[in-house]
Amino acid sequence: MRHWFLATTLLAAPVHAAPLDLGADLSFTNEMEDCGAKFHDANGQGADPFVLLKASGGTIARIRIWNNPDWTHYSTYDDVLKSIRRAHDAGLKVLLDFHYSDDWADADKQRAPAAWAGLDTAAQATALHDYTRDVLERLATAGQLPEWVQVGNEINSEMLGGNKDKPIDWPRDARLINAGIAAVREVARAHHAPIKVMLHIAQPENVIPWFDAATVAGVLDYDLIGMSYYSEWSKYSFSGLGKVIAAARARYGAQVVVVETAYPFTLEGADSSGNVLGEHALAPGYRATPADQKRYMIDLTRTVVASGGSGVVYWAPDWVSTRCKTRWGTGSTWENAAWFDLTRHAALPVFDFLSQDYGASRP
């Protein structure tokens, strides 16, 4: 738990390094398997992505949850419970990512769930609190409480209705965020579970301004700063990323995790859906090859550790091409950035980044 300090003041006390957590968001795995995907290890043997993540040196799996999606059967409570159980059975910790939406919530837009859309701020705060607590209590009853909880996904914009072009109403936003945090803390106390709270902002250039404003607004009780870092959408190189991590670690006294990142291993595709990460997504000095995908992740993780960060989580390494249709066509728009090849879904060299010696202890 953090303590209050002025937003313009750096912490005087030294910041001690935390154990290093490395992992991946495996929210697509259940869906991909239902769509016919067969995952394999590097030797061509059938593999469970959760087990393979752990065996390769990973420590944590991130799982997203939507409130009441009417367009998919996945990332619902039942699907999330299945994923969390798979992660825990594999020996992984879990980061539960509340989107607080019936659909994708991200840096560009934060859409309130349909059931909450017409409520005033007080009622929305109550609904958000009660929903968060209810989900966690249900998971506790199932023996599957997550170790980390993300209160919102890429909350650059105001929660429950904001967008990138709308200034944040900080009294309102702080009330909503703090309601979610309070629910996590209540469940943690009730079950004597040391659950860590994460707040997540997209792209490092947005982190300091957002957390400075949040601090002034009274958003103080969190343990982890999560940030998305994608070369395509960030203005910062690894050097700039490292400077933000170091500054945020010192300024707010929280652990810092790159909780979303990815890099393509090819510019080819396996289906008719266009790839999100094309040639414009390539970082200087790195090609779109399996070897450079691995090298990129190793170099990124070295930057995070050297700057005082405590984790790296890859986004959607399991979103491979299948026969299933999405809003964007048949297959996947991310298969060229997955951790499995295009043809047999065999594990790629990028898994090796999980087992490197970064000079930091593992949990």
N, C-alpha and C positions, 0 to 999 in steps of 0.2 A: 504494500500500500504506500502511495506517495504522500508527501506532506506539502503543505502550502509554502510557496516562496514566490517572490515577485517575478513577473514574467521577464523583466529586464535584467535580472540578476543571475549570474552563473553560480552554480553550486560551489561552495568553497571546499567541501570535503572531497577526497578522492573517490572516483567511481570504480568499483571493483568489477572485474569481468565475471560474467555469468557463464554457466555451461553452455556449450554450443548445441543447438537443435537444428537438424537438417531433415527435410521431408518434402512432402508433395501433397497437393490437393487431389484427392482421389474420389471426388464427388460423382464422376462419370462412370466409375467402374461397374456398378450394378447394371446401369443402363446399357453399357457397351456389351456386357456379357449376355444380357437379354436379347440384344440385337445380333448375337452370333459371334462376337469377337472371342477369339481364343488367344490368350496371352502366353508367351513363351519366354524362357530365360535365354541367355546368350548361347547356350548349347542346344537350343531347340526343344527343350523339354517344357511341357505345360507348366504354367506358373500362375500363382495368385498374386496380383499386383501389391496387395498389402504385405504378404509374406516376403515377396521379393524386395520391397522397400526396406523392410527390417533387416533381411539377410544381407543387403548391400551396404548397411551402415546407417540407414535412416532411423530417426527417433520419433517422428511425429507425422500424423496424417491430418489434413485439414478437410472438413466436411461442411458444405453449405446447407442451409435450411431456408425454404420459403414458407410463408404463412399458409396460404390456401390456393395453390396454383390450379387453375382450371384447364391448363393447356398441357400438362405433363403429369405423370405418376411418380416422378422422381424428385428428390430433394424435399419430399414431404416428411412428416415425422416418422412414418413407418420405414421409409427408405433410409432415412438418416440413422435410425436405430440399427438397421441391418449393417450399415457401413461402420458405425462406431463399434459395434460388436466385432466385426471383422478386424478392425484396427487393433482393438484391445486384445483379441485372441492372438494376433500376430506379435504382440509385445510392444505396440506403438502407443504413444500418447496421442490425444485427440485435441484438435482446435476446432470448436464448433463455431461456424460463421453464420450469425443471424443477419439476413438481408433485410428483415422487417419489410417485406414486400411479397406480393404474389408472383413476382417476376424478377428479372435481373435488376439489382440496384447497383449503381456504380458512380464514378466521379461525375458523369454528365447528368445523371438524373437519379432521384430518390423518390420512387412512387409508393405512396401509402397503400397498404392492403385495402382491398375494396371494403372490407368490414369496418375500417377505421377512417375512411376518406372524408366522411361528413362530420366527424367529431371535432369539437373544439380542442384547444391545446391540453387543457386539464384532463379531458376524457381520453385523448390520445396517449398522454403520458401514463395514465392508469392502465389503458389497454396494453401498451408496450410492456410495462412492468409485469402485469399479470400473465401475459403470454410468455414472456421470458421465463418467469418463475414456473409456470405450468409445464413448459417443455423440459426444463431442468429437473423438476420434481418427478416427472414421468421417467426420465432417464435414470434418476437416482433409484426409483423403484425397480427398474430393470437391471440395476447394478452397472450402469454404463455412463456415469457422469463424466463429462469431458474434463481434461486437465486445464485447458485454456478455453476462454469464451471471447468471441469477437462481437462487440456491441455495435453492429452496423458494418456494412461493407463499402469501402471507399467513400467515406462520408465527407468528402470535400464540399458537397452541397448540403443544404439543410435537410435533415432527416424528415421522412414522411411527406414528401411533396416538393422538395427543392430541386433546382437544376443549376447548371453551370453559369447561366446568365442572370440568376436571381441572387441578390445579396443575402447573406445569412442573417436571420433574425436571431441573434445570439441568446437573448433570454429564453426564447421558445426552444431553440436547439439544445441549449444546455439542460433545460428541464427534461427533454426527451432522452437525451444521452444519459443523464444521471438516473433517470427512472430505470433504464436497462441495467446500469451498473449496480444500482441498489438491489435489484432482483437477483443478480448473480451473487452478490455478497450475502444476501439472506439465505440462499440455498447452501452456499459454502459453509456458513456458520451452522445451519441446521444439520448438516451431514458431516461436519468436521472435515471438510474437503478443501485443500489449499488450491482452489481454482484461481487462475490468473486471468485478469481482464485486459483485453487488447482493444485499442482504438486504431482504426485503419484509414490511412490517407493515400491516395494515388499520387505517385511520382514525388521524388525527394524535394523538388523545388517548392512544393506546396506545404511541406511538413512544418517548418518553423513558423510561417505566418498563421497557419491554422491552429497550431497548439498554443501559440502566444495568445491568440484571440480566445481560445477555449479556456485557457488559464484565467484570464481576466473575467470570463463569464462564469467561472466557478466549476469547471469540469476538471477535477483534481484527482479523483480516486481510481487510478488505473495503474497497471503494472507493466504493460507492454505497449510500445509504439510499433504498429505495423505499417509498412509502406509497400506499395507496388512500385516496381522498377522494371520498365520495359524500354529498351534502347530506342524503339520506334517513337514512343510518345513522350520521352523525357528529354529535356534540354541538357541534361548532365551526363558527363562521362563517368567512368568508375571513380575518377579522382573527385569529382563533384559529389557523387553519392557518398563517398567516404567522409567528406567534410561535413555533410549533413548528418550522417550517423553520429559522428563524434560530437557535433554541436548539440544534437537532440539528447544524446545520452547524458551529457554534462548539464544541459540547461533544465531538463525536466526530471532527471533522476529515475527514469524508467529504462528498462531494457528495450533494445531496438532490433526489430526483425524485418528483413525483406521477405514479406509474406506472400508476395506474388512476383514471379518473374518467369521468363521463358526465352528460348532461342531456337531457331529452326536448324534442323540437320540436313535439310534439302529444300530446294525451291520447287520440286516436283510435287504432284498430288496423286492420290489414289482414287479420286472420284470426281464428280462434276461440280462439287462445291469449291469455290475459290478459297485460297488460303489467306487467312488474316495477316500472317507474317510472311510477306513477300520480300523481294529484293530490297525494298526501301527499309526493311526492318534490320538489315545487317549492320553490325557495329564495325567501326574501322578496325582493321586488323584481324577480323574473324569472317571466315567464309561460311556458307551453308553446307557443312559437311558433318558427319557424325563425330569426327575427331575435334572439329572446332566447336561443336555444341558442348562437348565435354570440357574443352579448354576454357570456353567462355564461362561455364559454371564454376570451374575451379578458380579462375581468376576473380570472378565476382565474389565468391565465398571468401577468398583471401582478403579482398578489400573490406568486406563486412567485418571479419574477425580483427583485422589490423586496426580498424576504426572504432572498435569497442562494441560492435554489434554482437548479437547472441543467437542469430538464426537465419536460415534461408529456406523458403518453402517455394517449390516450383508449382506453377499453375497448370493443371489439366494434362499431365503426362500420359493419362489413360484415355484421352479423347481421340481414339483411333477411327479410321474409316470403317463403316459397316454398311449394311443394306438399309438401315433405318433412315427415315427422312427427318429433317429439321426445318425450321423456318427458312433456312438458307439453301436448302436443296438436300439431295441424298448424300449421306456420308458425314464427313467432318470438315470444318473449316480450319482445324488445328492439327491435323494428322502429321504435318511436316514439322511440328514443334513438339510432338509427343516423345516418349522415351522408348518407343517400339517402332520397328521398321514398317514400311508401307505394305510389304507383301505377306509376311508370316506373323507380324506383330511380335517379332523377337526382340529381346532387350538390346538396347544400343549401348555404346561405351559411356554415355553420359551418366549411367548408374554409378560409375567409378568415382564421381565427384563426392559421393556420400562417404567414402571410406578414406579420403585423403587425410594426412596429418596437417591440420591447420594451426597447430600450437595451442589449441584450446581443449579443455576437458569436455567429455561427452556425459550426458545425464546417465 
